[in-house]
Amino acid sequence: MKNMIKKVNQLITRKAISVKLAVSNNSGEGYIDTAVKILISVVLGALLLAGLYLLFGEVVMPTLNQKIQEMFNYAG
């Protein structure tokens, strides 16, 4: 009977140590960190895309249209 109580006590102690190690382990990456990284990348991507649309819409396309019209203007 003493041997069985000793084995159960050892098993409970091992399980308690493994639970304590698992709870105190802070390695790895949490869900909040990943969500913040994804949110930052989406916002930066949207800002970059909006900047490119503004650049192409107001600067590049009118200049490109003017150059093409000048290139195919046979009259003068």
PQR file with spaces between the fields and no chain letter, atoms N, CA, C, O and H, PARSE charges and radii, in Angstrom:
ATOM       1  N    MET     1       0.822   -1.184    0.000 -0.4000 1.5000
ATOM       2  CA   MET     1       0.000    0.000    0.000 -0.0000 2.0000
ATOM       3  C    MET     1       0.875    1.261    0.000  0.5500 1.7000
ATOM       4  O    MET     1       0.572    2.244   -0.676 -0.5500 1.4000
ATOM       5  N    LYS     2       1.969    1.209    0.775 -0.4000 1.5000
ATOM       6  CA   LYS     2       2.874    2.356    0.811 -0.0000 2.0000
ATOM       7  C    LYS     2       3.490    2.609   -0.554  0.5500 1.7000
ATOM       8  O    LYS     2       3.666    3.755   -0.967 -0.5500 1.4000
ATOM       9  H    LYS     2       2.216    0.410    1.324  0.4000 1.0000
ATOM      10  N    ASN     3       3.811    1.540   -1.242 -0.4000 1.5000
ATOM      11  CA   ASN     3       4.414    1.649   -2.576 -0.0000 2.0000
ATOM      12  C    ASN     3       3.440    2.309   -3.554  0.5500 1.7000
ATOM      13  O    ASN     3       3.843    3.135   -4.373 -0.5500 1.4000
ATOM      14  H    ASN     3       3.667    0.608   -0.907  0.4000 1.0000
ATOM      15  N    MET     4       2.182    1.951   -3.467 -0.4000 1.5000
ATOM      16  CA   MET     4       1.181    2.533   -4.363 -0.0000 2.0000
ATOM      17  C    MET     4       0.981    4.021   -4.058  0.5500 1.7000
ATOM      18  O    MET     4       0.861    4.825   -4.982 -0.5500 1.4000
ATOM      19  H    MET     4       1.854    1.281   -2.801  0.4000 1.0000
ATOM      20  N    ILE     5       0.945    4.386   -2.802 -0.4000 1.5000
ATOM      21  CA   ILE     5       0.798    5.793   -2.417 -0.0000 2.0000
ATOM      22  C    ILE     5       2.016    6.586   -2.886  0.5500 1.7000
ATOM      23  O    ILE     5       1.890    7.726   -3.333 -0.5500 1.4000
ATOM      24  H    ILE     5       1.042    3.733   -2.052  0.4000 1.0000
ATOM      25  N    LYS     6       3.185    5.981   -2.781 -0.4000 1.5000
ATOM      26  CA   LYS     6       4.419    6.642   -3.226 -0.0000 2.0000
ATOM      27  C    LYS     6       4.392    6.876   -4.741  0.5500 1.7000
ATOM      28  O    LYS     6       4.785    7.945   -5.209 -0.5500 1.4000
ATOM      29  H    LYS     6       3.288    5.055   -2.418  0.4000 1.0000
ATOM      30  N    LYS     7       3.930    5.880   -5.509 -0.4000 1.5000
ATOM      31  CA   LYS     7       3.845    6.025   -6.970 -0.0000 2.0000
ATOM      32  C    LYS     7       2.834    7.098   -7.367  0.5500 1.7000
ATOM      33  O    LYS     7       3.098    7.891   -8.272 -0.5500 1.4000
ATOM      34  H    LYS     7       3.611    5.012   -5.128  0.4000 1.0000
ATOM      35  N    VAL     8       1.691    7.131   -6.705 -0.4000 1.5000
ATOM      36  CA   VAL     8       0.677    8.140   -6.999 -0.0000 2.0000
ATOM      37  C    VAL     8       1.210    9.537   -6.660  0.5500 1.7000
ATOM      38  O    VAL     8       0.972   10.497   -7.393 -0.5500 1.4000
ATOM      39  H    VAL     8       1.477    6.487   -5.970  0.4000 1.0000
ATOM      40  N    ASN     9       1.928    9.634   -5.547 -0.4000 1.5000
ATOM      41  CA   ASN     9       2.506   10.907   -5.143 -0.0000 2.0000
ATOM      42  C    ASN     9       3.536   11.387   -6.176  0.5500 1.7000
ATOM      43  O    ASN     9       3.575   12.570   -6.515 -0.5500 1.4000
ATOM      44  H    ASN     9       2.121    8.854   -4.951  0.4000 1.0000
ATOM      45  N    GLN    10       4.360   10.470   -6.669 -0.4000 1.5000
ATOM      46  CA   GLN    10       5.348   10.822   -7.693 -0.0000 2.0000
ATOM      47  C    GLN    10       4.667   11.248   -8.996  0.5500 1.7000
ATOM      48  O    GLN    10       5.106   12.197   -9.646 -0.5500 1.4000
ATOM      49  H    GLN    10       4.328    9.509   -6.393  0.4000 1.0000
ATOM      50  N    LEU    11       3.606   10.553   -9.371 -0.4000 1.5000
ATOM      51  CA   LEU    11       2.869   10.890  -10.587 -0.0000 2.0000
ATOM      52  C    LEU    11       2.256   12.291  -10.477  0.5500 1.7000
ATOM      53  O    LEU    11       2.341   13.087  -11.413 -0.5500 1.4000
ATOM      54  H    LEU    11       3.250    9.782   -8.842  0.4000 1.0000
ATOM      55  N    ILE    12       1.649   12.579   -9.346 -0.4000 1.5000
ATOM      56  CA   ILE    12       1.041   13.896   -9.140 -0.0000 2.0000
ATOM      57  C    ILE    12       2.111   14.982   -9.144  0.5500 1.7000
ATOM      58  O    ILE    12       1.898   16.065   -9.689 -0.5500 1.4000
ATOM      59  H    ILE    12       1.580   11.932   -8.586  0.4000 1.0000
ATOM      60  N    THR    13       3.254   14.696   -8.540 -0.4000 1.5000
ATOM      61  CA   THR    13       4.348   15.671   -8.517 -0.0000 2.0000
ATOM      62  C    THR    13       4.862   15.936   -9.921  0.5500 1.7000
ATOM      63  O    THR    13       5.098   17.089  -10.285 -0.5500 1.4000
ATOM      64  H    THR    13       3.427   13.816   -8.097  0.4000 1.0000
ATOM      65  N    ARG    14       5.040   14.887  -10.717 -0.4000 1.5000
ATOM      66  CA   ARG    14       5.499   15.059  -12.107 -0.0000 2.0000
ATOM      67  C    ARG    14       4.500   15.876  -12.926  0.5500 1.7000
ATOM      68  O    ARG    14       4.883   16.758  -13.695 -0.5500 1.4000
ATOM      69  H    ARG    14       4.848   13.951  -10.422  0.4000 1.0000
ATOM      70  N    LYS    15       3.226   15.569  -12.751 -0.4000 1.5000
ATOM      71  CA   LYS    15       2.198   16.315  -13.487 -0.0000 2.0000
ATOM      72  C    LYS    15       2.169   17.778  -13.051  0.5500 1.7000
ATOM      73  O    LYS    15       2.002   18.666  -13.887 -0.5500 1.4000
ATOM      74  H    LYS    15       2.916   14.853  -12.127  0.4000 1.0000
ATOM      75  N    ALA    16       2.329   18.036  -11.768 -0.4000 1.5000
ATOM      76  CA   ALA    16       2.328   19.414  -11.280 -0.0000 2.0000
ATOM      77  C    ALA    16       3.526   20.183  -11.826  0.5500 1.7000
ATOM      78  O    ALA    16       3.406   21.355  -12.182 -0.5500 1.4000
ATOM      79  H    ALA    16       2.466   17.315  -11.089  0.4000 1.0000
ATOM      80  N    ILE    17       4.678   19.524  -11.893 -0.4000 1.5000
ATOM      81  CA   ILE    17       5.879   20.171  -12.442 -0.0000 2.0000
ATOM      82  C    ILE    17       5.696   20.457  -13.922  0.5500 1.7000
ATOM      83  O    ILE    17       6.075   21.530  -14.392 -0.5500 1.4000
ATOM      84  H    ILE    17       4.776   18.571  -11.604  0.4000 1.0000
ATOM      85  N    SER    18       5.120   19.516  -14.669 -0.4000 1.5000
ATOM      86  CA   SER    18       4.920   19.745  -16.108 -0.0000 2.0000
ATOM      87  C    SER    18       3.902   20.859  -16.356  0.5500 1.7000
ATOM      88  O    SER    18       4.061   21.644  -17.291 -0.5500 1.4000
ATOM      89  H    SER    18       4.812   18.644  -14.287  0.4000 1.0000
ATOM      90  N    VAL    19       2.860   20.933  -15.528 -0.4000 1.5000
ATOM      91  CA   VAL    19       1.878   22.014  -15.667 -0.0000 2.0000
ATOM      92  C    VAL    19       2.518   23.354  -15.334  0.5500 1.7000
ATOM      93  O    VAL    19       2.281   24.346  -16.024 -0.5500 1.4000
ATOM      94  H    VAL    19       2.731   20.295  -14.769  0.4000 1.0000
ATOM      95  N    LYS    20       3.328   23.388  -14.280 -0.4000 1.5000
ATOM      96  CA   LYS    20       3.998   24.629  -13.900 -0.0000 2.0000
ATOM      97  C    LYS    20       4.944   25.092  -15.005  0.5500 1.7000
ATOM      98  O    LYS    20       5.004   26.286  -15.299 -0.5500 1.4000
ATOM      99  H    LYS    20       3.521   22.582  -13.720  0.4000 1.0000
ATOM     100  N    LEU    21       5.683   24.170  -15.621 -0.4000 1.5000
ATOM     101  CA   LEU    21       6.578   24.532  -16.723 -0.0000 2.0000
ATOM     102  C    LEU    21       5.795   25.032  -17.934  0.5500 1.7000
ATOM     103  O    LEU    21       6.202   25.991  -18.591 -0.5500 1.4000
ATOM     104  H    LEU    21       5.634   23.200  -15.382  0.4000 1.0000
ATOM     105  N    ALA    22       4.681   24.384  -18.223 -0.4000 1.5000
ATOM     106  CA   ALA    22       3.882   24.802  -19.374 -0.0000 2.0000
ATOM     107  C    ALA    22       3.275   26.186  -19.167  0.5500 1.7000
ATOM     108  O    ALA    22       3.209   26.980  -20.106 -0.5500 1.4000
ATOM     109  H    ALA    22       4.350   23.605  -17.689  0.4000 1.0000
ATOM     110  N    VAL    23       2.840   26.477  -17.962 -0.4000 1.5000
ATOM     111  CA   VAL    23       2.231   27.777  -17.679 -0.0000 2.0000
ATOM     112  C    VAL    23       3.285   28.879  -17.657  0.5500 1.7000
ATOM     113  O    VAL    23       3.035   29.985  -18.137 -0.5500 1.4000
ATOM     114  H    VAL    23       2.894   25.833  -17.200  0.4000 1.0000
ATOM     115  N    SER    24       4.449   28.589  -17.110 -0.4000 1.5000
ATOM     116  CA   SER    24       5.482   29.623  -17.001 -0.0000 2.0000
ATOM     117  C    SER    24       6.286   29.808  -18.277  0.5500 1.7000
ATOM     118  O    SER    24       7.079   30.745  -18.370 -0.5500 1.4000
ATOM     119  H    SER    24       4.653   27.691  -16.721  0.4000 1.0000
ATOM     120  N    ASN    25       6.102   28.942  -19.257 -0.4000 1.5000
ATOM     121  CA   ASN    25       6.836   29.042  -20.515 -0.0000 2.0000
ATOM     122  C    ASN    25       6.274   30.197  -21.336  0.5500 1.7000
ATOM     123  O    ASN    25       5.099   30.181  -21.702 -0.5500 1.4000
ATOM     124  H    ASN    25       5.457   28.181  -19.182  0.4000 1.0000
ATOM     125  N    ASN    26       7.092   31.184  -21.623 -0.4000 1.5000
ATOM     126  CA   ASN    26       6.618   32.333  -22.390 -0.0000 2.0000
ATOM     127  C    ASN    26       7.266   32.402  -23.763  0.5500 1.7000
ATOM     128  O    ASN    26       7.245   33.458  -24.396 -0.5500 1.4000
ATOM     129  H    ASN    26       8.046   31.197  -21.325  0.4000 1.0000
ATOM     130  N    SER    27       7.829   31.330  -24.228 -0.4000 1.5000
ATOM     131  CA   SER    27       8.389   31.324  -25.576 -0.0000 2.0000
ATOM     132  C    SER    27       7.273   31.138  -26.589  0.5500 1.7000
ATOM     133  O    SER    27       6.192   30.646  -26.263 -0.5500 1.4000
ATOM     134  H    SER    27       7.846   30.472  -23.714  0.4000 1.0000
ATOM     135  N    GLY    28       7.544   31.528  -27.789 -0.4000 1.5000
ATOM     136  CA   GLY    28       6.528   31.437  -28.822 -0.0000 2.0000
ATOM     137  C    GLY    28       5.875   32.781  -29.058  0.5500 1.7000
ATOM     138  O    GLY    28       6.202   33.778  -28.414 -0.5500 1.4000
ATOM     139  H    GLY    28       8.422   31.927  -28.053  0.4000 1.0000
ATOM     140  N    GLU    29       4.977   32.786  -29.965 -0.4000 1.5000
ATOM     141  CA   GLU    29       4.344   34.033  -30.372 -0.0000 2.0000
ATOM     142  C    GLU    29       2.859   33.946  -30.076  0.5500 1.7000
ATOM     143  O    GLU    29       2.213   32.940  -30.371 -0.5500 1.4000
ATOM     144  H    GLU    29       4.712   31.976  -30.489  0.4000 1.0000
ATOM     145  N    GLY    30       2.331   34.991  -29.499 -0.4000 1.5000
ATOM     146  CA   GLY    30       0.925   35.002  -29.131 -0.0000 2.0000
ATOM     147  C    GLY    30       0.041   35.435  -30.289  0.5500 1.7000
ATOM     148  O    GLY    30       0.519   35.912  -31.318 -0.5500 1.4000
ATOM     149  H    GLY    30       2.856   35.808  -29.259  0.4000 1.0000
ATOM     150  N    TYR    31      -1.235   35.260  -30.099 -0.4000 1.5000
ATOM     151  CA   TYR    31      -2.204   35.619  -31.132 -0.0000 2.0000
ATOM     152  C    TYR    31      -2.295   37.137  -31.307  0.5500 1.7000
ATOM     153  O    TYR    31      -2.497   37.633  -32.415 -0.5500 1.4000
ATOM     154  H    TYR    31      -1.623   34.872  -29.263  0.4000 1.0000
ATOM     155  N    ILE    32      -2.144   37.855  -30.211 -0.4000 1.5000
ATOM     156  CA   ILE    32      -2.269   39.313  -30.284 -0.0000 2.0000
ATOM     157  C    ILE    32      -1.107   39.896  -31.080  0.5500 1.7000
ATOM     158  O    ILE    32      -1.300   40.813  -31.878 -0.5500 1.4000
ATOM     159  H    ILE    32      -1.980   37.452  -29.311  0.4000 1.0000
ATOM     160  N    ASP    33       0.092   39.372  -30.869 -0.4000 1.5000
ATOM     161  CA   ASP    33       1.251   39.851  -31.626 -0.0000 2.0000
ATOM     162  C    ASP    33       1.049   39.645  -33.122  0.5500 1.7000
ATOM     163  O    ASP    33       1.326   40.537  -33.924 -0.5500 1.4000
ATOM     164  H    ASP    33       0.249   38.627  -30.220  0.4000 1.0000
ATOM     165  N    THR    34       0.572   38.480  -33.486 -0.4000 1.5000
ATOM     166  CA   THR    34       0.346   38.186  -34.901 -0.0000 2.0000
ATOM     167  C    THR    34      -0.744   39.078  -35.479  0.5500 1.7000
ATOM     168  O    THR    34      -0.622   39.555  -36.607 -0.5500 1.4000
ATOM     169  H    THR    34       0.347   37.755  -32.836  0.4000 1.0000
ATOM     170  N    ALA    35      -1.801   39.305  -34.722 -0.4000 1.5000
ATOM     171  CA   ALA    35      -2.891   40.161  -35.204 -0.0000 2.0000
ATOM     172  C    ALA    35      -2.404   41.593  -35.416  0.5500 1.7000
ATOM     173  O    ALA    35      -2.780   42.237  -36.395 -0.5500 1.4000
ATOM     174  H    ALA    35      -1.901   38.918  -33.806  0.4000 1.0000
ATOM     175  N    VAL    36      -1.573   42.092  -34.505 -0.4000 1.5000
ATOM     176  CA   VAL    36      -1.049   43.454  -34.645 -0.0000 2.0000
ATOM     177  C    VAL    36      -0.146   43.550  -35.869  0.5500 1.7000
ATOM     178  O    VAL    36      -0.207   44.538  -36.601 -0.5500 1.4000
ATOM     179  H    VAL    36      -1.268   41.569  -33.709  0.4000 1.0000
ATOM     180  N    LYS    37       0.686   42.546  -36.102 -0.4000 1.5000
ATOM     181  CA   LYS    37       1.558   42.546  -37.285 -0.0000 2.0000
ATOM     182  C    LYS    37       0.736   42.544  -38.576  0.5500 1.7000
ATOM     183  O    LYS    37       1.045   43.279  -39.513 -0.5500 1.4000
ATOM     184  H    LYS    37       0.735   41.743  -35.508  0.4000 1.0000
ATOM     185  N    ILE    38      -0.295   41.730  -38.620 -0.4000 1.5000
ATOM     186  CA   ILE    38      -1.139   41.676  -39.815 -0.0000 2.0000
ATOM     187  C    ILE    38      -1.858   42.999  -40.018  0.5500 1.7000
ATOM     188  O    ILE    38      -1.956   43.480  -41.147 -0.5500 1.4000
ATOM     189  H    ILE    38      -0.547   41.133  -37.858  0.4000 1.0000
ATOM     190  N    LEU    39      -2.360   43.592  -38.950 -0.4000 1.5000
ATOM     191  CA   LEU    39      -3.060   44.872  -39.055 -0.0000 2.0000
ATOM     192  C    LEU    39      -2.125   45.968  -39.539  0.5500 1.7000
ATOM     193  O    LEU    39      -2.516   46.779  -40.379 -0.5500 1.4000
ATOM     194  H    LEU    39      -2.280   43.201  -38.033  0.4000 1.0000
ATOM     195  N    ILE    40      -0.907   46.012  -39.033 -0.4000 1.5000
ATOM     196  CA   ILE    40       0.058   47.014  -39.476 -0.0000 2.0000
ATOM     197  C    ILE    40       0.390   46.822  -40.951  0.5500 1.7000
ATOM     198  O    ILE    40       0.458   47.800  -41.697 -0.5500 1.4000
ATOM     199  H    ILE    40      -0.590   45.354  -38.351  0.4000 1.0000
ATOM     200  N    SER    41       0.597   45.587  -41.382 -0.4000 1.5000
ATOM     201  CA   SER    41       0.927   45.357  -42.785 -0.0000 2.0000
ATOM     202  C    SER    41      -0.236   45.716  -43.707  0.5500 1.7000
ATOM     203  O    SER    41      -0.009   46.224  -44.804 -0.5500 1.4000
ATOM     204  H    SER    41       0.542   44.793  -40.777  0.4000 1.0000
ATOM     205  N    VAL    42      -1.467   45.465  -43.289 -0.4000 1.5000
ATOM     206  CA   VAL    42      -2.632   45.819  -44.109 -0.0000 2.0000
ATOM     207  C    VAL    42      -2.761   47.334  -44.228  0.5500 1.7000
ATOM     208  O    VAL    42      -3.025   47.850  -45.315 -0.5500 1.4000
ATOM     209  H    VAL    42      -1.651   45.052  -42.398  0.4000 1.0000
ATOM     210  N    VAL    43      -2.576   48.050  -43.122 -0.4000 1.5000
ATOM     211  CA   VAL    43      -2.677   49.511  -43.151 -0.0000 2.0000
ATOM     212  C    VAL    43      -1.577   50.113  -44.013  0.5500 1.7000
ATOM     213  O    VAL    43      -1.840   51.011  -44.813 -0.5500 1.4000
ATOM     214  H    VAL    43      -2.361   47.632  -42.240  0.4000 1.0000
ATOM     215  N    LEU    44      -0.345   49.629  -43.860 -0.4000 1.5000
ATOM     216  CA   LEU    44       0.751   50.146  -44.688 -0.0000 2.0000
ATOM     217  C    LEU    44       0.538   49.824  -46.162  0.5500 1.7000
ATOM     218  O    LEU    44       0.832   50.653  -47.023 -0.5500 1.4000
ATOM     219  H    LEU    44      -0.132   48.899  -43.211  0.4000 1.0000
ATOM     220  N    GLY    45       0.038   48.646  -46.459 -0.4000 1.5000
ATOM     221  CA   GLY    45      -0.254   48.285  -47.840 -0.0000 2.0000
ATOM     222  C    GLY    45      -1.337   49.171  -48.445  0.5500 1.7000
ATOM     223  O    GLY    45      -1.237   49.584  -49.600 -0.5500 1.4000
ATOM     224  H    GLY    45      -0.200   47.972  -45.759  0.4000 1.0000
ATOM     225  N    ALA    46      -2.368   49.458  -47.661 -0.4000 1.5000
ATOM     226  CA   ALA    46      -3.443   50.329  -48.157 -0.0000 2.0000
ATOM     227  C    ALA    46      -2.933   51.744  -48.401  0.5500 1.7000
ATOM     228  O    ALA    46      -3.304   52.376  -49.390 -0.5500 1.4000
ATOM     229  H    ALA    46      -2.449   49.122  -46.722  0.4000 1.0000
ATOM     230  N    LEU    47      -2.084   52.245  -47.505 -0.4000 1.5000
ATOM     231  CA   LEU    47      -1.514   53.583  -47.706 -0.0000 2.0000
ATOM     232  C    LEU    47      -0.623   53.625  -48.947  0.5500 1.7000
ATOM     233  O    LEU    47      -0.659   54.589  -49.711 -0.5500 1.4000
ATOM     234  H    LEU    47      -1.782   51.731  -46.701  0.4000 1.0000
ATOM     235  N    LEU    48       0.162   52.593  -49.137 -0.4000 1.5000
ATOM     236  CA   LEU    48       1.025   52.532  -50.320 -0.0000 2.0000
ATOM     237  C    LEU    48       0.198   52.460  -51.599  0.5500 1.7000
ATOM     238  O    LEU    48       0.511   53.131  -52.583 -0.5500 1.4000
ATOM     239  H    LEU    48       0.192   51.810  -48.516  0.4000 1.0000
ATOM     240  N    LEU    49      -0.847   51.654  -51.587 -0.4000 1.5000
ATOM     241  CA   LEU    49      -1.709   51.538  -52.761 -0.0000 2.0000
ATOM     242  C    LEU    49      -2.428   52.845  -53.055  0.5500 1.7000
ATOM     243  O    LEU    49      -2.548   53.235  -54.216 -0.5500 1.4000
ATOM     244  H    LEU    49      -1.101   51.109  -50.788  0.4000 1.0000
ATOM     245  N    ALA    50      -2.909   53.527  -52.020 -0.4000 1.5000
ATOM     246  CA   ALA    50      -3.578   54.814  -52.225 -0.0000 2.0000
ATOM     247  C    ALA    50      -2.600   55.849  -52.776  0.5500 1.7000
ATOM     248  O    ALA    50      -2.963   56.649  -53.638 -0.5500 1.4000
ATOM     249  H    ALA    50      -2.812   53.210  -51.077  0.4000 1.0000
ATOM     250  N    GLY    51      -1.372   55.836  -52.286 -0.4000 1.5000
ATOM     251  CA   GLY    51      -0.358   56.755  -52.808 -0.0000 2.0000
ATOM     252  C    GLY    51      -0.043   56.483  -54.269  0.5500 1.7000
ATOM     253  O    GLY    51       0.123   57.413  -55.057 -0.5500 1.4000
ATOM     254  H    GLY    51      -1.077   55.185  -51.586  0.4000 1.0000
ATOM     255  N    LEU    52       0.038   55.217  -54.627 -0.4000 1.5000
ATOM     256  CA   LEU    52       0.297   54.883  -56.038 -0.0000 2.0000
ATOM     257  C    LEU    52      -0.869   55.290  -56.935  0.5500 1.7000
ATOM     258  O    LEU    52      -0.656   55.789  -58.039 -0.5500 1.4000
ATOM     259  H    LEU    52      -0.097   54.461  -53.986  0.4000 1.0000
ATOM     260  N    TYR    53      -2.101   55.079  -56.467 -0.4000 1.5000
ATOM     261  CA   TYR    53      -3.259   55.509  -57.257 -0.0000 2.0000
ATOM     262  C    TYR    53      -3.238   57.020  -57.462  0.5500 1.7000
ATOM     263  O    TYR    53      -3.508   57.496  -58.565 -0.5500 1.4000
ATOM     264  H    TYR    53      -2.274   54.673  -55.569  0.4000 1.0000
ATOM     265  N    LEU    54      -2.923   57.776  -56.418 -0.4000 1.5000
ATOM     266  CA   LEU    54      -2.850   59.229  -56.567 -0.0000 2.0000
ATOM     267  C    LEU    54      -1.736   59.624  -57.533  0.5500 1.7000
ATOM     268  O    LEU    54      -1.926   60.499  -58.378 -0.5500 1.4000
ATOM     269  H    LEU    54      -2.704   57.389  -55.523  0.4000 1.0000
ATOM     270  N    LEU    55      -0.593   58.992  -57.412 -0.4000 1.5000
ATOM     271  CA   LEU    55       0.537   59.316  -58.279 -0.0000 2.0000
ATOM     272  C    LEU    55       0.216   59.019  -59.734  0.5500 1.7000
ATOM     273  O    LEU    55       0.461   59.846  -60.613 -0.5500 1.4000
ATOM     274  H    LEU    55      -0.439   58.281  -56.726  0.4000 1.0000
ATOM     275  N    PHE    56      -0.337   57.830  -59.988 -0.4000 1.5000
ATOM     276  CA   PHE    56      -0.642   57.466  -61.365 -0.0000 2.0000
ATOM     277  C    PHE    56      -1.807   58.274  -61.913  0.5500 1.7000
ATOM     278  O    PHE    56      -1.814   58.628  -63.092 -0.5500 1.4000
ATOM     279  H    PHE    56      -0.537   57.158  -59.274  0.4000 1.0000
ATOM     280  N    GLY    57      -2.788   58.570  -61.074 -0.4000 1.5000
ATOM     281  CA   GLY    57      -3.974   59.281  -61.556 -0.0000 2.0000
ATOM     282  C    GLY    57      -3.712   60.737  -61.888  0.5500 1.7000
ATOM     283  O    GLY    57      -4.288   61.255  -62.844 -0.5500 1.4000
ATOM     284  H    GLY    57      -2.782   58.282  -60.116  0.4000 1.0000
ATOM     285  N    GLU    58      -2.864   61.411  -61.132 -0.4000 1.5000
ATOM     286  CA   GLU    58      -2.689   62.845  -61.312 -0.0000 2.0000
ATOM     287  C    GLU    58      -1.385   63.231  -61.985  0.5500 1.7000
ATOM     288  O    GLU    58      -1.301   64.320  -62.554 -0.5500 1.4000
ATOM     289  H    GLU    58      -2.396   60.991  -60.355  0.4000 1.0000
ATOM     290  N    VAL    59      -0.381   62.399  -61.945 -0.4000 1.5000
ATOM     291  CA   VAL    59       0.924   62.775  -62.476 -0.0000 2.0000
ATOM     292  C    VAL    59       1.280   61.960  -63.713  0.5500 1.7000
ATOM     293  O    VAL    59       1.604   62.525  -64.758 -0.5500 1.4000
ATOM     294  H    VAL    59      -0.449   61.515  -61.483  0.4000 1.0000
ATOM     295  N    VAL    60       1.223   60.661  -63.605 -0.4000 1.5000
ATOM     296  CA   VAL    60       1.730   59.803  -64.675 -0.0000 2.0000
ATOM     297  C    VAL    60       0.768   59.728  -65.850  0.5500 1.7000
ATOM     298  O    VAL    60       1.186   59.898  -66.996 -0.5500 1.4000
ATOM     299  H    VAL    60       0.960   60.202  -62.756  0.4000 1.0000
ATOM     300  N    MET    61      -0.510   59.477  -65.593 -0.4000 1.5000
ATOM     301  CA   MET    61      -1.456   59.266  -66.697 -0.0000 2.0000
ATOM     302  C    MET    61      -1.651   60.511  -67.567  0.5500 1.7000
ATOM     303  O    MET    61      -1.638   60.370  -68.790 -0.5500 1.4000
ATOM     304  H    MET    61      -0.849   59.338  -64.662  0.4000 1.0000
ATOM     305  N    PRO    62      -1.833   61.728  -67.019 -0.5600 1.5000
ATOM     306  CA   PRO    62      -1.962   62.882  -67.911  0.2800 2.0000
ATOM     307  C    PRO    62      -0.707   63.116  -68.745  0.5500 1.7000
ATOM     308  O    PRO    62      -0.794   63.449  -69.927 -0.5500 1.4000
ATOM     309  N    THR    63       0.443   62.943  -68.137 -0.4000 1.5000
ATOM     310  CA   THR    63       1.690   63.104  -68.884 -0.0000 2.0000
ATOM     311  C    THR    63       1.809   62.038  -69.958  0.5500 1.7000
ATOM     312  O    THR    63       2.244   62.325  -71.074 -0.5500 1.4000
ATOM     313  H    THR    63       0.514   62.672  -67.177  0.4000 1.0000
ATOM     314  N    LEU    64       1.427   60.813  -69.634 -0.4000 1.5000
ATOM     315  CA   LEU    64       1.484   59.728  -70.604 -0.0000 2.0000
ATOM     316  C    LEU    64       0.508   59.977  -71.746  0.5500 1.7000
ATOM     317  O    LEU    64       0.850   59.761  -72.909 -0.5500 1.4000
ATOM     318  H    LEU    64       1.073   60.580  -68.728  0.4000 1.0000
ATOM     319  N    ASN    65      -0.687   60.422  -71.434 -0.4000 1.5000
ATOM     320  CA   ASN    65      -1.658   60.735  -72.491 -0.0000 2.0000
ATOM     321  C    ASN    65      -1.142   61.853  -73.394  0.5500 1.7000
ATOM     322  O    ASN    65      -1.294   61.786  -74.614 -0.5500 1.4000
ATOM     323  H    ASN    65      -0.965   60.597  -70.489  0.4000 1.0000
ATOM     324  N    GLN    66      -0.546   62.859  -72.813 -0.4000 1.5000
ATOM     325  CA   GLN    66      -0.010   63.974  -73.597 -0.0000 2.0000
ATOM     326  C    GLN    66       1.118   63.489  -74.508  0.5500 1.7000
ATOM     327  O    GLN    66       1.175   63.875  -75.675 -0.5500 1.4000
ATOM     328  H    GLN    66      -0.422   62.914  -71.823  0.4000 1.0000
ATOM     329  N    LYS    67       1.993   62.666  -74.001 -0.4000 1.5000
ATOM     330  CA   LYS    67       3.107   62.150  -74.805 -0.0000 2.0000
ATOM     331  C    LYS    67       2.601   61.282  -75.955  0.5500 1.7000
ATOM     332  O    LYS    67       3.127   61.348  -77.066 -0.5500 1.4000
ATOM     333  H    LYS    67       1.947   62.352  -73.052  0.4000 1.0000
ATOM     334  N    ILE    68       1.590   60.478  -75.687 -0.4000 1.5000
ATOM     335  CA   ILE    68       1.047   59.621  -76.744 -0.0000 2.0000
ATOM     336  C    ILE    68       0.364   60.463  -77.810  0.5500 1.7000
ATOM     337  O    ILE    68       0.514   60.189  -79.001 -0.5500 1.4000
ATOM     338  H    ILE    68       1.163   60.424  -74.784  0.4000 1.0000
ATOM     339  N    GLN    69      -0.377   61.476  -77.406 -0.4000 1.5000
ATOM     340  CA   GLN    69      -1.034   62.337  -78.388 -0.0000 2.0000
ATOM     341  C    GLN    69      -0.015   63.101  -79.209  0.5500 1.7000
ATOM     342  O    GLN    69      -0.200   63.285  -80.412 -0.5500 1.4000
ATOM     343  H    GLN    69      -0.499   61.699  -76.439  0.4000 1.0000
ATOM     344  N    GLU    70       1.057   63.547  -78.578 -0.4000 1.5000
ATOM     345  CA   GLU    70       2.112   64.240  -79.329 -0.0000 2.0000
ATOM     346  C    GLU    70       2.814   63.296  -80.287  0.5500 1.7000
ATOM     347  O    GLU    70       3.213   63.704  -81.377 -0.5500 1.4000
ATOM     348  H    GLU    70       1.208   63.398  -77.601  0.4000 1.0000
ATOM     349  N    MET    71       2.968   62.047  -79.898 -0.4000 1.5000
ATOM     350  CA   MET    71       3.660   61.083  -80.734 -0.0000 2.0000
ATOM     351  C    MET    71       2.844   60.734  -81.984  0.5500 1.7000
ATOM     352  O    MET    71       3.413   60.538  -83.058 -0.5500 1.4000
ATOM     353  H    MET    71       2.644   61.715  -79.012  0.4000 1.0000
ATOM     354  N    PHE    72       1.527   60.656  -81.850 -0.4000 1.5000
ATOM     355  CA   PHE    72       0.684   60.294  -82.981 -0.0000 2.0000
ATOM     356  C    PHE    72       0.042   61.504  -83.654  0.5500 1.7000
ATOM     357  O    PHE    72      -0.829   61.331  -84.505 -0.5500 1.4000
ATOM     358  H    PHE    72       1.065   60.816  -80.978  0.4000 1.0000
ATOM     359  N    ASN    73       0.443   62.719  -83.300 -0.4000 1.5000
ATOM     360  CA   ASN    73      -0.089   63.919  -83.928 -0.0000 2.0000
ATOM     361  C    ASN    73       0.704   64.159  -85.217  0.5500 1.7000
ATOM     362  O    ASN    73       1.798   64.724  -85.192 -0.5500 1.4000
ATOM     363  H    ASN    73       1.151   62.860  -82.608  0.4000 1.0000
ATOM     364  N    TYR    74       0.133   63.718  -86.341 -0.4000 1.5000
ATOM     365  CA   TYR    74       0.822   63.822  -87.623 -0.0000 2.0000
ATOM     366  C    TYR    74       0.764   65.237  -88.198  0.5500 1.7000
ATOM     367  O    TYR    74       1.575   65.592  -89.053 -0.5500 1.4000
ATOM     368  H    TYR    74      -0.755   63.259  -86.362  0.4000 1.0000
ATOM     369  N    ALA    75      -0.176   66.035  -87.741 -0.4000 1.5000
ATOM     370  CA   ALA    75      -0.361   67.347  -88.323 -0.0000 2.0000
ATOM     371  C    ALA    75       0.728   68.315  -87.875  0.5500 1.7000
ATOM     372  O    ALA    75       1.046   69.255  -88.603 -0.5500 1.4000
ATOM     373  H    ALA    75      -0.835   65.747  -87.046  0.4000 1.0000
ATOM     374  N    GLY    76       1.285   68.116  -86.741 -0.4000 1.5000
ATOM     375  CA   GLY    76       2.286   69.106  -86.393 -0.0000 2.0000
ATOM     376  C    GLY    76       2.877   68.838  -85.104  0.5500 1.7000
ATOM     377  O    GLY    76       3.747   69.584  -84.656 -0.5500 1.4000
ATOM     378  H    GLY    76       1.028   67.352  -86.150  0.4000 1.0000
